[in-house]
Amino acid sequence: MKIGVAVENFTSPGNEPDVESLKTYCLKADELGYESIWTWDHLLLGSKNVFPVLDSLTLLSYCAGVTKRINLGSLYLLALRDPLVAAKVISGLNYISGNRLLLAVISGWYKKEFDAVGIDFNKRGKLLVQNLNIIKTLLYNEDINISFDGKKYEHVTIAPRPKQPIKFLMGGYTENVLKRVGKMSDGWLSYYYTPDSFRTSLRIINNEALKAGRNPENFENTNMVPIYIDSDENVAKSKVLEFTNKYMDLPKWSEATVESGIWGSVEKAIEKIEEYKLAGVKRLVLIPAFYRLEQMIIIGEKVLPQFL
């Protein structure tokens, strides 16, 4: 099973991302052997209490320049983007990173962002599918002519194009979205899902893939969960709970829960990660509580070697 790690590209209100700390974090993750680093994507976050956010792909571009091996992943709000602009940015980042880009495209949940850019929030699912199809067409073909939503791409070619296909995972939780993943995506990304919830949803995706004549074995999948290592299990759990309450919004229409978290000793962490592996998780992205560097290092040195 691949093990990735999340990066603090947004902070709680009153704080700001620290570039040097992010650089150290990414370099250390690369050195320790994590398979990927992952950023979060928002144009806006928070109203009265604003969460400072570094653009997800901008930060990954910076990380690409300071790392050598590690893959670069993002939860990417594709429904908010113009597909031609997004295709150009994606192509460029993948090129300069040496084909290390991974994207989990999502439709979004924060209505304020959609209102701010004049996009109908209620059409975000449709826009996600439309934009993904257009971007794939632009990335892998020359001299494209497309008309949609009053826009025209005439004789458009994105260059340089990817030397190998970029993996586009799709985030989502409802049954209709899971079926969509099985029909058209390269894989699925979930967030704060327990092994049981992950297994149940993955079964829906795999069944839909088979109906569409696709092989589920070729699919990527990823689950993101919080983690804190401490010999005192109560202390570790309290850190995960505090972090989740301060930083995260768990979709009420999903089975996302803080009980998906990993806390306690190194041995307990390894045991819990094994449960995710048995549930069919191919990539587990760990979110160290409060993104503490020492936690990422402990996990990298004591837990990660068990899964390499």
N, C-alpha and C positions, 0 to 999 in steps of 0.2 A: 504494500500500500504506500502511495506517495504521501508525504507529509509537507504541507505548506504552512506559512505563517502570515498573519495579517499585520498591516503596517498602520501606524497612527497618522493618517493624512487628514483626519478631522479631530479637533480637540473639544473639550467641554467649554462652555461659555467662560470668558475671562482669561483663557489661556490661548496660546498660539503654537502651531507646529514649529518645532526647532529643527532647522535644516541639518545642522551638524549631527544632532542626535539621530535623525533619520538616516543620514549617510552611514554612521557607525552601525546602526541597526541592520541596514541592508547588507553592508559588507560582512558583518558577522554571520548573518543568515546564509550568505553565499559560502562563506568559509566553513560553516558547520555542516553543510550538506542538505539543508532544506531544499525541497524540490521546487518551491515557488514562493514568491511574496505576493500579497494581495492588497489592493487598495479599494476604498469605498468611493462611490460616485454621487455627488450632489452638486447642483448649481446653487441652491440655497438650503439652509438648514437652521431652523429656529426663527422666532419672530422677535419677541421682547428679549429673549435670551438667545443670542446668535452663536451658533457653533462655527468657529473658523474652519474652512474647508479648503485644502489644496486640491486643485483639479486632479482627478485620478490618473489620467494619461500623461499629464505634464510631469507628475511625480514619478511615474514609471519611466518616462524618458530620462529623467535625472538618474534614477536607479540603474537604468541600462548602461549609462556612461561610467558608473563606478563599480559595477559588478561584471563578472566574466561568464558565469555558468547558469545561475539561477533563472528559472522562468518567471515571467512578469504577468501577473493576473489582475483583473479588475472586474468588479460588479459594475457594469456599464449601462447607464440609463439611455438606451438606444431610442426609446419612444420620444425623447426630447430633442433628438439631433436631426439635422438635415442629413440625409444619407450620403450625399456626395461629399460634404465636408467631413463627415465621420469616416468615410472610406479613405479619404486622403490622409487624415491623421493616423488612422489604424495602419495603413500601408507604410507610412513613414516610420512609425514607432517600431513596427515589426522588422523593417529593413535595418534600422540603425542598431537594433538589439541583436541582430543575427538570428532572426526567426524564433524569438523566445516569448512572443506574446500569446497570452491566453485571455479570452473574454467570456464572461458570463453576462449575457445581455438580459436586461430586466425592463419591465414596463413602468415601474415606479409606484409610489404610494403617497407622495407628498404633493397634494393638490396645488399648493402655493407655487411650486416650481413651474407647473404647467400653465397656470394663470399668468405668471410673469412673462412667459415667452409666447403666449397666445395660442397654446395648443389645447385642444379639448381633452380634458382629463378622462372623460368617459370613453374616448376612442384609443386609449393608450395601448390596449392589447392588440387591436387591429394595426396600429402604427408600428408596434414592435415587429410583427410578422412582415409587414410591408417593407420596412426599412432594412430588416435583415436580408430579405430576398434581394433587394436592390443592391445592397452593399456586397453581397457575395457575387452578384453579376458583375459589378464594377471591378472587383478585385481580381477576378479570374478570366475576364474576357476583354477583347479590344474593340474599339470603334462601336461603342454602345449607343443605341437610340432608344430612349425610354420617355414616355409621357405619363404623368400621374399627378393628381391633385393640382392641376394647373401649371405644373413644372415640366420643362423639357430638357432632357440631356441629349444633345445631338452630337454624334461622332465623338463621344467621350472615351478617353482611355486613361486609366490611373497607372502611373509608372513612377518608380519601379513597383512591379507587382510581386506578391509573395512567391518565393521559390518553392514553398510547400504550403498546403492548405492550413489556414489558421483555424484553431479549434474554437467554435462558437457554442458555448454551453448556454442554457436558458434557465433562468431562475423562475420559481413559481411554486404554488402549493395547491390551488384548487384542482378538482378532478379534470376540468376542461383544459387547464393549462398543462397538467401532467400528460394528458393525451396529445396535446400539441407538441410537447417535447418529444414524445415517442414517434410522432409523424415526421418532424422536420428538423429537429435540433441535433447537434453533435454530442449532446449530453445534457445533464441536469445539475443545477446547483441548489442546495438547500441550506438553511440557516437555523442553527439552534434546534436541530432535529435529533431526537433520541434514536438509538439503534432500531427500536420497534417502529417508530414513525417513519424512519427512512426506509426500512424494509417494505412496509406497506405501500408507500408511495412509489417506490422503485418497481414494485410488481405491476402497478397500473401502467407505468411508462413502458416497461418491457412487453406487456401484453399488447399495447397499442402499436409498438414497433413491429412486433410479429405480424399483426394484422396488415400493416403497411408494407410487408415484405422486406423489413429491415432486420439486421442481426444485432440484437441487444449487446452481444459480446463486444461489438465495436464501439459502443457508447462510452464516453467519459462520464464520470459523475464526481461530485464534490460536496462535502458537508462542512460547514463552518461552525465551530463550537468554542466556547470560552474555556480557559484553563488556568489553574494556579497550583504550583507545587509548594507544599509545606508539610513537614512531618506532623503538624497538628491539623487534622482534617477539618475541624470546626473553623479554624482560622482561614484555611484555604477556601472553604465554601463561602465564608463571609466576604472574602475578597471578590469572588466571582459574582455574588449577589449584588454587592455594592457597585462593582464595575458595570454590570448589566443595567441596573437601575439608573445609573448616571449617564451612560453612553448609548444604550441600545433601545430600539423600539421593536417589540416583538409583534408581528402581525396577528391580530385577534382572530382572523379567519383561517389561520394555519394552526399546526400543532407545535409551532416553535415554543420552546420552554427553557427556562434556566436550568431545569433538571437534566438537560443535555450536557451540561458542563462537566468538566474533568477537574477534580480537586483531590488533594491529599498527597501522599508520598509518591515517589517515583514509581514504586511497584504498583500502587493503585492506578496511577496514570497509564502505565503500560497495559494493565488488565482492562481498563475501560476502552483504550484504543483498540485492543484486540476485539472487543465487542462490536465496535464499529466496522472493523474489517470483516467479521463474520456476517454482519448485516448487509454486506455488499458494497461498502464505501470504498471507492478506488483512490480517492484523494481526500484526506482530512486536513482542513486548514484550521490551525490552532490560533486562537485569539488570546494571547497572554493578557490577563487582567491588568488594565492600565498600561499595557504595552511596555512593561518594565523589561529593560534590557537583560537584567540578571535572570529573569524568568525565561526569556527566550534562549539564553545561554544554557541554563540548567536543562531545559527540555532538549536542546540540541546535543548536549554532551551525554546526558543520562538516559533519555527516552528514545530519541531519534535512531541511535545505532541499532536498536532492536527491530527496526522496520526497514533498514537499508538492504 
